């Protein structure tokens, strides 16, 4: 995430702290970088899966097998789970940070670009973090919405494939049953003899 680079390797999500009365600076307690690393990994995973799926569908000519459709459903579930966790991390983590900022500033947005961090020897750049985090939230929830759509479509395709296979198997079994029944009953279609030919035989 861009906020990690702007904060000299620190993660802004779920970061807390206290405002010092002596100098008005924010005594920050940085949260784990895992809160920012997980959404980054999720984005890379979604990108890789999307590229693979695009390549598959571009080269696919025949109908997909049941196994391939099942794999699509599993991937859709993973994408859905990772995207919702990332969106929750970003949204709640940003809320926790903004709660600390609004203790001093009227809004979280106005704190951007301010020299607020106590003992800032790393020259942390806080300008533009509000826009960056807002854009990240929009992307995370957008990815979640797309993952929901992909998962639903994959599941519907799997169900449809299963139903079609069941219909084909049922039709085949029914045809075999009728053929076997006709064979065992000794049924056969008798030759059709016209009535005119049968009536003309005695006159010959």
C-alpha atoms as an extended CHARMM CRD file, in Angstrom:
* protein
*
       204  EXT
         1         1  UNK       CA              0.0000000000        0.0000000000        0.0000000000  PROA      1               0.0000000000
         2         2  UNK       CA              1.1240000000        3.5090000000       -0.7140000000  PROA      2               0.0000000000
         3         3  UNK       CA              0.5060000000        4.5830000000        2.8910000000  PROA      3               0.0000000000
         4         4  UNK       CA              3.2520000000        2.2050000000        4.0420000000  PROA      4               0.0000000000
         5         5  UNK       CA              5.8230000000        3.8980000000        1.8210000000  PROA      5               0.0000000000
         6         6  UNK       CA              4.6490000000        7.3730000000        2.8580000000  PROA      6               0.0000000000
         7         7  UNK       CA              5.0310000000        6.4340000000        6.5210000000  PROA      7               0.0000000000
         8         8  UNK       CA              8.6050000000        5.1240000000        6.2120000000  PROA      8               0.0000000000
         9         9  UNK       CA              7.6260000000        1.4590000000        6.3310000000  PROA      9               0.0000000000
        10        10  UNK       CA              5.0020000000        1.8820000000        9.0520000000  PROA      10              0.0000000000
        11        11  UNK       CA              1.3720000000        0.8520000000        8.5550000000  PROA      11              0.0000000000
        12        12  UNK       CA             -1.2470000000        3.5210000000        9.1290000000  PROA      12              0.0000000000
        13        13  UNK       CA             -4.0790000000        1.0310000000        9.6280000000  PROA      13              0.0000000000
        14        14  UNK       CA             -5.1080000000        0.4820000000       13.2650000000  PROA      14              0.0000000000
        15        15  UNK       CA             -2.3330000000        2.8320000000       14.4150000000  PROA      15              0.0000000000
        16        16  UNK       CA             -3.1620000000        4.5780000000       17.6890000000  PROA      16              0.0000000000
        17        17  UNK       CA             -1.5360000000        7.1030000000       19.9690000000  PROA      17              0.0000000000
        18        18  UNK       CA             -2.0130000000        9.9310000000       22.4390000000  PROA      18              0.0000000000
        19        19  UNK       CA             -1.7480000000       13.6720000000       22.0860000000  PROA      19              0.0000000000
        20        20  UNK       CA              0.8630000000       15.1990000000       24.3750000000  PROA      20              0.0000000000
        21        21  UNK       CA             -0.2360000000       18.2650000000       26.3050000000  PROA      21              0.0000000000
        22        22  UNK       CA              3.3400000000       19.6030000000       26.5660000000  PROA      22              0.0000000000
        23        23  UNK       CA              4.0410000000       20.0880000000       22.8670000000  PROA      23              0.0000000000
        24        24  UNK       CA              0.7740000000       19.0790000000       21.1650000000  PROA      24              0.0000000000
        25        25  UNK       CA              2.4840000000       16.2570000000       19.2720000000  PROA      25              0.0000000000
        26        26  UNK       CA              1.0170000000       12.8120000000       18.6120000000  PROA      26              0.0000000000
        27        27  UNK       CA              2.8050000000       10.0300000000       20.4760000000  PROA      27              0.0000000000
        28        28  UNK       CA              2.1660000000        7.3140000000       17.9210000000  PROA      28              0.0000000000
        29        29  UNK       CA              2.0180000000        3.5640000000       18.5150000000  PROA      29              0.0000000000
        30        30  UNK       CA              2.4290000000        1.9520000000       15.1150000000  PROA      30              0.0000000000
        31        31  UNK       CA              0.3240000000       -1.0990000000       14.3210000000  PROA      31              0.0000000000
        32        32  UNK       CA              1.5930000000       -4.2880000000       12.7040000000  PROA      32              0.0000000000
        33        33  UNK       CA              2.6240000000       -4.0520000000        9.0590000000  PROA      33              0.0000000000
        34        34  UNK       CA              0.5470000000       -7.1630000000        8.4340000000  PROA      34              0.0000000000
        35        35  UNK       CA             -2.5960000000       -5.0180000000        8.2310000000  PROA      35              0.0000000000
        36        36  UNK       CA             -1.1290000000       -3.3230000000        5.1550000000  PROA      36              0.0000000000
        37        37  UNK       CA              0.6800000000       -6.3840000000        3.7660000000  PROA      37              0.0000000000
        38        38  UNK       CA             -2.4360000000       -8.5600000000        3.6060000000  PROA      38              0.0000000000
        39        39  UNK       CA             -4.3980000000       -6.2170000000        1.2890000000  PROA      39              0.0000000000
        40        40  UNK       CA             -1.2880000000       -5.9510000000       -0.9070000000  PROA      40              0.0000000000
        41        41  UNK       CA             -1.0420000000       -9.7580000000       -1.1360000000  PROA      41              0.0000000000
        42        42  UNK       CA             -4.7590000000       -9.9060000000       -1.8650000000  PROA      42              0.0000000000
        43        43  UNK       CA             -4.3960000000       -7.4780000000       -4.7440000000  PROA      43              0.0000000000
        44        44  UNK       CA             -1.5340000000       -9.4960000000       -6.2490000000  PROA      44              0.0000000000
        45        45  UNK       CA             -3.5230000000      -12.7350000000       -5.8470000000  PROA      45              0.0000000000
        46        46  UNK       CA             -6.5920000000      -11.2420000000       -7.5430000000  PROA      46              0.0000000000
        47        47  UNK       CA             -4.4510000000       -9.9230000000      -10.3910000000  PROA      47              0.0000000000
        48        48  UNK       CA             -2.7700000000      -13.2860000000      -11.0020000000  PROA      48              0.0000000000
        49        49  UNK       CA             -6.0560000000      -15.2160000000      -10.8830000000  PROA      49              0.0000000000
        50        50  UNK       CA             -7.7230000000      -12.7160000000      -13.2200000000  PROA      50              0.0000000000
        51        51  UNK       CA             -4.9270000000      -12.9690000000      -15.7930000000  PROA      51              0.0000000000
        52        52  UNK       CA             -5.0170000000      -16.7840000000      -15.6730000000  PROA      52              0.0000000000
        53        53  UNK       CA             -8.7920000000      -16.8450000000      -16.1000000000  PROA      53              0.0000000000
        54        54  UNK       CA             -8.6520000000      -14.4120000000      -19.0180000000  PROA      54              0.0000000000
        55        55  UNK       CA             -6.0420000000      -16.6100000000      -20.7120000000  PROA      55              0.0000000000
        56        56  UNK       CA             -8.1280000000      -19.7470000000      -20.1120000000  PROA      56              0.0000000000
        57        57  UNK       CA            -11.3540000000      -18.3060000000      -21.5130000000  PROA      57              0.0000000000
        58        58  UNK       CA             -9.5400000000      -16.8100000000      -24.5010000000  PROA      58              0.0000000000
        59        59  UNK       CA             -8.2090000000      -20.2440000000      -25.5230000000  PROA      59              0.0000000000
        60        60  UNK       CA            -11.2100000000      -22.3190000000      -24.4650000000  PROA      60              0.0000000000
        61        61  UNK       CA            -13.1660000000      -23.8660000000      -27.3560000000  PROA      61              0.0000000000
        62        62  UNK       CA            -15.0300000000      -26.7920000000      -25.7980000000  PROA      62              0.0000000000
        63        63  UNK       CA            -17.3220000000      -26.8020000000      -22.7910000000  PROA      63              0.0000000000
        64        64  UNK       CA            -15.5130000000      -26.8080000000      -19.4690000000  PROA      64              0.0000000000
        65        65  UNK       CA            -15.3160000000      -29.9890000000      -17.4340000000  PROA      65              0.0000000000
        66        66  UNK       CA            -16.8790000000      -30.4020000000      -14.0080000000  PROA      66              0.0000000000
        67        67  UNK       CA            -13.4290000000      -30.3380000000      -12.3690000000  PROA      67              0.0000000000
        68        68  UNK       CA            -12.5130000000      -27.0370000000      -14.0470000000  PROA      68              0.0000000000
        69        69  UNK       CA            -15.7940000000      -25.4740000000      -12.9570000000  PROA      69              0.0000000000
        70        70  UNK       CA            -15.2780000000      -26.7560000000       -9.4130000000  PROA      70              0.0000000000
        71        71  UNK       CA            -11.8000000000      -25.1540000000       -9.3660000000  PROA      71              0.0000000000
        72        72  UNK       CA            -13.3820000000      -21.8820000000      -10.5150000000  PROA      72              0.0000000000
        73        73  UNK       CA            -15.8030000000      -22.0220000000       -7.5750000000  PROA      73              0.0000000000
        74        74  UNK       CA            -12.9780000000      -22.6920000000       -5.0950000000  PROA      74              0.0000000000
        75        75  UNK       CA            -10.9420000000      -19.8000000000       -6.5050000000  PROA      75              0.0000000000
        76        76  UNK       CA            -14.0210000000      -17.5860000000       -6.3290000000  PROA      76              0.0000000000
        77        77  UNK       CA            -14.4940000000      -18.4280000000       -2.6560000000  PROA      77              0.0000000000
        78        78  UNK       CA            -10.8380000000      -17.6330000000       -1.9120000000  PROA      78              0.0000000000
        79        79  UNK       CA            -11.0810000000      -14.3480000000       -3.7990000000  PROA      79              0.0000000000
        80        80  UNK       CA            -14.2630000000      -13.4720000000       -1.9410000000  PROA      80              0.0000000000
        81        81  UNK       CA            -12.8030000000      -14.2730000000        1.4880000000  PROA      81              0.0000000000
        82        82  UNK       CA             -9.5240000000      -12.4170000000        0.9080000000  PROA      82              0.0000000000
        83        83  UNK       CA            -11.2010000000       -9.3600000000       -0.6110000000  PROA      83              0.0000000000
        84        84  UNK       CA            -13.7360000000       -8.9750000000        2.2190000000  PROA      84              0.0000000000
        85        85  UNK       CA            -10.9960000000       -9.3200000000        4.8570000000  PROA      85              0.0000000000
        86        86  UNK       CA             -8.8700000000       -6.7250000000        3.0650000000  PROA      86              0.0000000000
        87        87  UNK       CA            -11.7870000000       -4.3230000000        2.7710000000  PROA      87              0.0000000000
        88        88  UNK       CA            -12.5970000000       -4.7270000000        6.4740000000  PROA      88              0.0000000000
        89        89  UNK       CA             -8.9440000000       -4.2330000000        7.4880000000  PROA      89              0.0000000000
        90        90  UNK       CA             -8.6660000000       -1.0520000000        5.4310000000  PROA      90              0.0000000000
        91        91  UNK       CA            -11.9870000000        0.4280000000        6.5190000000  PROA      91              0.0000000000
        92        92  UNK       CA            -11.7390000000       -0.3160000000       10.2440000000  PROA      92              0.0000000000
        93        93  UNK       CA             -8.0240000000        0.4650000000       10.3530000000  PROA      93              0.0000000000
        94        94  UNK       CA             -8.6130000000        3.8610000000        8.7760000000  PROA      94              0.0000000000
        95        95  UNK       CA            -11.4340000000        4.5690000000       11.2400000000  PROA      95              0.0000000000
        96        96  UNK       CA             -9.1220000000        3.8170000000       14.1860000000  PROA      96              0.0000000000
        97        97  UNK       CA             -6.4780000000        6.2260000000       12.8440000000  PROA      97              0.0000000000
        98        98  UNK       CA             -9.0410000000        8.9530000000       12.1410000000  PROA      98              0.0000000000
        99        99  UNK       CA            -10.4790000000        8.6210000000       15.6380000000  PROA      99              0.0000000000
       100       100  UNK       CA             -7.0990000000        9.6660000000       16.9880000000  PROA      100             0.0000000000
       101       101  UNK       CA             -6.8030000000       12.5600000000       14.5490000000  PROA      101             0.0000000000
       102       102  UNK       CA            -10.2450000000       13.9830000000       15.3160000000  PROA      102             0.0000000000
       103       103  UNK       CA             -9.2760000000       14.3700000000       18.9670000000  PROA      103             0.0000000000
       104       104  UNK       CA             -7.2910000000       17.4070000000       17.8930000000  PROA      104             0.0000000000
       105       105  UNK       CA             -8.4660000000       18.3410000000       14.3790000000  PROA      105             0.0000000000
       106       106  UNK       CA            -12.0540000000       19.0130000000       13.3130000000  PROA      106             0.0000000000
       107       107  UNK       CA            -11.8390000000       16.2750000000       10.6900000000  PROA      107             0.0000000000
       108       108  UNK       CA             -9.4490000000       13.5380000000        9.6350000000  PROA      108             0.0000000000
       109       109  UNK       CA             -8.8700000000       15.2040000000        6.2790000000  PROA      109             0.0000000000
       110       110  UNK       CA             -7.5040000000       18.4100000000        7.8220000000  PROA      110             0.0000000000
       111       111  UNK       CA             -4.7800000000       16.4740000000        9.6380000000  PROA      111             0.0000000000
       112       112  UNK       CA             -3.1380000000       15.4790000000        6.3410000000  PROA      112             0.0000000000
       113       113  UNK       CA              0.2120000000       17.1510000000        5.7860000000  PROA      113             0.0000000000
       114       114  UNK       CA              0.5600000000       18.3130000000        9.3900000000  PROA      114             0.0000000000
       115       115  UNK       CA              3.7410000000       17.7510000000       11.4040000000  PROA      115             0.0000000000
       116       116  UNK       CA              2.0330000000       15.8610000000       14.2010000000  PROA      116             0.0000000000
       117       117  UNK       CA              4.1780000000       12.8330000000       15.0370000000  PROA      117             0.0000000000
       118       118  UNK       CA              6.4290000000       13.1430000000       18.0600000000  PROA      118             0.0000000000
       119       119  UNK       CA             10.0850000000       12.3370000000       17.4820000000  PROA      119             0.0000000000
       120       120  UNK       CA              9.6980000000       12.2130000000       13.7190000000  PROA      120             0.0000000000
       121       121  UNK       CA             13.2970000000       11.4650000000       12.7750000000  PROA      121             0.0000000000
       122       122  UNK       CA             12.2160000000        9.4910000000        9.6850000000  PROA      122             0.0000000000
       123       123  UNK       CA             10.5710000000       12.5090000000        8.0260000000  PROA      123             0.0000000000
       124       124  UNK       CA              7.2040000000       10.8170000000        7.6480000000  PROA      124             0.0000000000
       125       125  UNK       CA              5.0800000000       12.3440000000        4.9020000000  PROA      125             0.0000000000
       126       126  UNK       CA              1.4530000000       12.5920000000        6.0140000000  PROA      126             0.0000000000
       127       127  UNK       CA              0.2520000000       14.7160000000        3.0960000000  PROA      127             0.0000000000
       128       128  UNK       CA             -2.3580000000       13.1040000000        0.8910000000  PROA      128             0.0000000000
       129       129  UNK       CA             -2.9420000000       10.1280000000        3.1730000000  PROA      129             0.0000000000
       130       130  UNK       CA             -6.6820000000       10.8490000000        3.3630000000  PROA      130             0.0000000000
       131       131  UNK       CA             -7.1170000000       10.7000000000       -0.4210000000  PROA      131             0.0000000000
       132       132  UNK       CA             -4.8950000000        7.6290000000       -0.6570000000  PROA      132             0.0000000000
       133       133  UNK       CA             -6.8200000000        5.7670000000        2.0130000000  PROA      133             0.0000000000
       134       134  UNK       CA            -10.1540000000        6.7420000000        0.4920000000  PROA      134             0.0000000000
       135       135  UNK       CA             -9.0350000000        5.4650000000       -2.9020000000  PROA      135             0.0000000000
       136       136  UNK       CA             -7.7810000000        2.2570000000       -1.2980000000  PROA      136             0.0000000000
       137       137  UNK       CA            -11.1220000000        1.7140000000        0.4200000000  PROA      137             0.0000000000
       138       138  UNK       CA            -12.9900000000        2.2150000000       -2.8450000000  PROA      138             0.0000000000
       139       139  UNK       CA            -10.7080000000       -0.2610000000       -4.6170000000  PROA      139             0.0000000000
       140       140  UNK       CA            -11.0210000000       -2.8380000000       -1.8340000000  PROA      140             0.0000000000
       141       141  UNK       CA            -14.8120000000       -2.7710000000       -1.7480000000  PROA      141             0.0000000000
       142       142  UNK       CA            -14.9280000000       -2.6990000000       -5.5510000000  PROA      142             0.0000000000
       143       143  UNK       CA            -12.7610000000       -5.8300000000       -5.6420000000  PROA      143             0.0000000000
       144       144  UNK       CA            -15.0990000000       -7.4490000000       -3.1200000000  PROA      144             0.0000000000
       145       145  UNK       CA            -18.1520000000       -6.6580000000       -5.2630000000  PROA      145             0.0000000000
       146       146  UNK       CA            -16.4490000000       -8.0870000000       -8.3570000000  PROA      146             0.0000000000
       147       147  UNK       CA            -15.4250000000      -11.2000000000       -6.3980000000  PROA      147             0.0000000000
       148       148  UNK       CA            -19.0460000000      -11.7210000000       -5.3450000000  PROA      148             0.0000000000
       149       149  UNK       CA            -20.1540000000      -11.5390000000       -8.9810000000  PROA      149             0.0000000000
       150       150  UNK       CA            -17.4250000000      -13.9270000000      -10.1340000000  PROA      150             0.0000000000
       151       151  UNK       CA            -18.2200000000      -16.3940000000       -7.3530000000  PROA      151             0.0000000000
       152       152  UNK       CA            -21.9590000000      -16.3800000000       -8.1000000000  PROA      152             0.0000000000
       153       153  UNK       CA            -21.3900000000      -16.8770000000      -11.8380000000  PROA      153             0.0000000000
       154       154  UNK       CA            -18.9410000000      -19.7290000000      -11.2130000000  PROA      154             0.0000000000
       155       155  UNK       CA            -21.3990000000      -21.4210000000       -8.8410000000  PROA      155             0.0000000000
       156       156  UNK       CA            -24.2940000000      -21.0890000000      -11.3050000000  PROA      156             0.0000000000
       157       157  UNK       CA            -22.1570000000      -22.5650000000      -14.0930000000  PROA      157             0.0000000000
       158       158  UNK       CA            -21.2280000000      -25.5020000000      -11.8550000000  PROA      158             0.0000000000
       159       159  UNK       CA            -24.8720000000      -26.1400000000      -10.9400000000  PROA      159             0.0000000000
       160       160  UNK       CA            -25.9460000000      -25.9020000000      -14.6000000000  PROA      160             0.0000000000
       161       161  UNK       CA            -23.2000000000      -28.3180000000      -15.6690000000  PROA      161             0.0000000000
       162       162  UNK       CA            -24.2550000000      -30.7790000000      -12.9620000000  PROA      162             0.0000000000
       163       163  UNK       CA            -27.9070000000      -30.5850000000      -14.0230000000  PROA      163             0.0000000000
       164       164  UNK       CA            -27.0490000000      -31.1060000000      -17.6910000000  PROA      164             0.0000000000
       165       165  UNK       CA            -24.9390000000      -34.1360000000      -16.8290000000  PROA      165             0.0000000000
       166       166  UNK       CA            -27.7550000000      -35.6060000000      -14.7300000000  PROA      166             0.0000000000
       167       167  UNK       CA            -30.2200000000      -35.0970000000      -17.5930000000  PROA      167             0.0000000000
       168       168  UNK       CA            -27.8920000000      -36.7970000000      -20.0770000000  PROA      168             0.0000000000
       169       169  UNK       CA            -27.3290000000      -39.7360000000      -17.7350000000  PROA      169             0.0000000000
       170       170  UNK       CA            -31.0790000000      -40.0740000000      -17.0790000000  PROA      170             0.0000000000
       171       171  UNK       CA            -31.8650000000      -40.0210000000      -20.8030000000  PROA      171             0.0000000000
       172       172  UNK       CA            -29.2100000000      -42.6330000000      -21.5110000000  PROA      172             0.0000000000
       173       173  UNK       CA            -30.4330000000      -44.9210000000      -18.7280000000  PROA      173             0.0000000000
       174       174  UNK       CA            -34.0470000000      -44.5430000000      -19.8530000000  PROA      174             0.0000000000
       175       175  UNK       CA            -33.1470000000      -45.3970000000      -23.4350000000  PROA      175             0.0000000000
       176       176  UNK       CA            -31.1920000000      -48.4420000000      -22.2800000000  PROA      176             0.0000000000
       177       177  UNK       CA            -34.1420000000      -49.5550000000      -20.1620000000  PROA      177             0.0000000000
       178       178  UNK       CA            -36.5420000000      -49.3040000000      -23.1010000000  PROA      178             0.0000000000
       179       179  UNK       CA            -34.1640000000      -51.1790000000      -25.4020000000  PROA      179             0.0000000000
       180       180  UNK       CA            -33.6400000000      -53.9400000000      -22.8580000000  PROA      180             0.0000000000
       181       181  UNK       CA            -37.3560000000      -54.1930000000      -22.1340000000  PROA      181             0.0000000000
       182       182  UNK       CA            -38.1630000000      -54.4860000000      -25.8280000000  PROA      182             0.0000000000
       183       183  UNK       CA            -35.4760000000      -57.1470000000      -26.2400000000  PROA      183             0.0000000000
       184       184  UNK       CA            -36.6080000000      -59.2850000000      -23.3020000000  PROA      184             0.0000000000
       185       185  UNK       CA            -40.3200000000      -59.0500000000      -24.1810000000  PROA      185             0.0000000000
       186       186  UNK       CA            -39.5700000000      -60.2370000000      -27.7200000000  PROA      186             0.0000000000
       187       187  UNK       CA            -41.1440000000      -57.1510000000      -29.1710000000  PROA      187             0.0000000000
       188       188  UNK       CA            -40.4030000000      -56.3160000000      -32.7570000000  PROA      188             0.0000000000
       189       189  UNK       CA            -42.1360000000      -54.3170000000      -35.3750000000  PROA      189             0.0000000000
       190       190  UNK       CA            -44.0240000000      -56.7610000000      -37.6600000000  PROA      190             0.0000000000
       191       191  UNK       CA            -43.9380000000      -56.2070000000      -41.4020000000  PROA      191             0.0000000000
       192       192  UNK       CA            -46.8870000000      -54.1840000000      -42.6480000000  PROA      192             0.0000000000
       193       193  UNK       CA            -49.0640000000      -56.1060000000      -45.1230000000  PROA      193             0.0000000000
       194       194  UNK       CA            -51.4820000000      -54.0320000000      -47.1610000000  PROA      194             0.0000000000
       195       195  UNK       CA            -55.1260000000      -55.0510000000      -47.1900000000  PROA      195             0.0000000000
       196       196  UNK       CA            -55.3910000000      -54.9500000000      -51.0120000000  PROA      196             0.0000000000
       197       197  UNK       CA            -52.6730000000      -57.5220000000      -51.5350000000  PROA      197             0.0000000000
       198       198  UNK       CA            -54.2750000000      -59.9390000000      -49.0380000000  PROA      198             0.0000000000
       199       199  UNK       CA            -57.6710000000      -59.6400000000      -50.7050000000  PROA      199             0.0000000000
       200       200  UNK       CA            -56.3100000000      -60.2070000000      -54.2050000000  PROA      200             0.0000000000
       201       201  UNK       CA            -54.5960000000      -63.5010000000      -53.3730000000  PROA      201             0.0000000000
       202       202  UNK       CA            -57.7810000000      -65.6820000000      -53.3880000000  PROA      202             0.0000000000
       203       203  UNK       CA            -58.8070000000      -64.2700000000      -56.7790000000  PROA      203             0.0000000000
       204       204  UNK       CA            -55.6240000000      -65.4110000000      -58.4190000000  PROA      204             0.0000000000
